[in-house]
Amino acid sequence: MNKKRRIHAVITGLAVLCCLFGFMACKPQDKSKEAASETVKEIKKTVVTTVAPKRVPVFYSGMQENGTIEAVEQVTVKSKVSGRLEQMLVHQGDRVEAGQTVALVEHKSIQARLESAKADLVVSQAQLAQAKVTLADAQKEADRYEKLFKDGYCTEQQLTQRRTTLRTAQAGLAVSQANIAKNKASIGEIMVDLDEATIKAPIAGVISDDFSHTPGEMINTDTLIVEVVGMDRLYARVNVAEQYAHRISKGMKVFISLLGDKKGPYEGSVWRIQPTVDTATRTTRVDALANDSSAMRPGMFATVFFAEEKMENPVVLPADAVKRSNGDHFIWLKIGDKATRLIVKPGLKNGNETAIEDVIPEGARIIITGGDNLKDGDLVVEANHQAAASS
């Protein structure tokens, strides 16, 4: 009997061990089945990318052209006198004001001419004073002989001599007056030369070129001294193809963008339109004046957008997000984890963006990729969420 009990106990123990091992073996299989089930559910979600709705105050549509920034005022200054360059007072990059001295031409010889002309004027003025005295005496003598001749106390020949003397005195006075005028004119010319020996900036701006002048070199009236560029008024010059030129009008709003600039674009307006077409390039020149040119420099590359039409307070989205089917335009929205089809009325288009006036539900995101085979109510997941889950 004891032997039977021992056998029974052994059999019971073996049974317990089998159950235990069976339970442990079955547990991972249940988890694997659950994981596989979850994966199947996840596979049923369409992977999409989305953007948040963006509403802007004003959306413009139009055309875009490339151009170059130029200055309204740009002057190359030449010397108006010949001589030796005495001093160069400014250099490339310096800012100057209108009337500021930029260079000096040696003017000792001009000063000597001026002193000589002033001395000649003094002599002429003395000669004029003498001529006036001579004329006054001749006038008195002629008047006296007129009376004597009338009373019969002198001959006609004597009267004629006095009249001739008077005319000579009058001529001498005229010559003296002419000499004074000539002396003054000469002094004026020399003063101009003296003034122009001091070369001044005609406008306010920046010295864009000083032509590498050094004191002591000889210059003449053909010598370029400096180039001054006014920086306060800059514009973008573009060449518009003739088939598009009719779309541009004077005063049209523009937006000017610069390479590498993150603050722009900068507003402006069409300032000038060339009335003719260049037969060589088949383009028309258009100048767009910037309202704020502080970030611009002449010679910069610029992109000019001509605003032809505008919408106020629209939602702006990538143009590819708008689909079309059976004559309807629609977009796909991600609301929660489901896709919703929304019929929209597309408005203006600008490059890769389009504007719509429709109301987008609160919290919805616009599906931009992955929506080609969607149906209303399909489960969707963001691409970045999918990637995070996979990792």
PyMOL commands that set and color helices and strands:
alter all, ss='L'
color gray80, all
select helices_A, chain A and resi 2-43+108-151+156-196+242-245+319-321+383-390
alter helices_A, ss='H'
color red, helices_A
select strands_A, chain A and resi 46-51+54-55+58-71+74-78+83-88+95-96+101-105+198-200+205-209+218-219+224-229+234-241+253-258+266-273+283-290+301-312+315-318+323-325+328-335+338-344+346-350+353-356+365-369+380-382
alter strands_A, ss='S'
color yellow, strands_A
deselect
rebuild
show_as cartoon
